[in-house]
Amino acid sequence: MLEDRKAAILSAVVEEYIHTAQPVGSERVAASHAVEVSSATIRSELANLEDQGYLVQPHTSAGRVPTEKAYRFFVDHLGAPGNLDTADREQVQAFFSRSHREMEQMLADTSNLLADLTGSAAVVLAPDRDQLEVRSAQVVGLTPDLALLVLVMANGTVEKHTLELVGDAAEPSEATLAVAAAHLSGAIIGRRLSAVSPVPATGELPVDAVLRTAEVVLAERSDSVDQAWVGGTALVAGAFDEVERVRRVLDFLERQFVVVTLVKDVIDRGLSVAIGAETGLETLAGCSLVVAPYEIEGQPAGSIGVLGPTRMDYSQALATVAVVGRRLGDRLTEG
């Protein structure tokens, strides 16, 4: 914990550096309305804060630059996310008021909206499909050895899975597929797929063979990597000063499994902001990730986030992901 004067001076340094990206001297801190002490006192406190690991001085004659420890202190003392300004609120409202096509397209568009609002790369994770209830299930024959399993989820999402029919399941009649669909529907409709028990056998070999094939496909579906949409990659080059860091960040954003794993890990740790080393990835040194979950029908579903330099505008980023996450959840609940 820092005493009030040190905290005010540190916050002034962080805010100034976020807006200018230039080392902050005592004169700039003295100009802050939140700090009403002499320049000599400020210089002394800056030195103390440097000794405590909150600030670094790039050169002897230069001002100070916040460390990750300083950003963490700053974020922890921001309080609840603030409000978006009028223009941003109107942009979000207009976006979610428009009719959207498939859910995947809306998630992709939402990642671009986040990027536009924050000036940072943005990530939107698809809803955790196993947390959505199934509304209907159909099995449609395509060829003698192929059928299509069609699932409609609670938020209106349609999933299609190909069933390869071999052995006792090969060349099923329409009646066999209809009976299989009826038994499958009885087992999964109104339930989350993560909570579905094996479908009881009917005693009819062709029907049971189709059901076992469907169960295998659904199990593989649960093991598949969650999908993420990334927007604003073109903004990465302008957000960082070092070409090598730009390259590393772009490389990270291309690795969907790593992106999904990191966002989920940050939320699982109860964090809304992961700063530098807190991400656990050396690739993201000098970066911060701001995340927020979104809900569908009151249940945790997916996550959104923005990735930028550690000197990002945290207050604005937190407000943006909170508002967009809430509106996205509302829109997906409506279907």
Buried (B, 14 or more C-beta within 10 A) or exposed (E): EBEEBBBBBBBBBBBBBBEEEEBBBBEBBBEBEEBEBEEEBBBBBBEBBBEBEBBEBEEEEEBBBBBBBBBBBBBEEBEEBEEBEEEBEEBBEEBBEEEBEEBEEBBBBBBBBBBBBBBBBBBBBBBBBEBBBBBEBBBBBEEEBEBBBBBBBBBBBEBEBEBEBEEBBEEBEEEBBBBBBBBBBEBBBEEBBEEBEEBEEBEBEBBBBBBBBBBEBBEEBEEEEBBBBBBBBEBBEEBBEEEEBBBBBBEBBEEBEBBBBBBBBBBEEEBBBBBBEBBEBEBBEBBBBBBBBBBBBEBBBBBBBBBBBBBBBBBBBBBBBBBBBBBBBEBBBEB
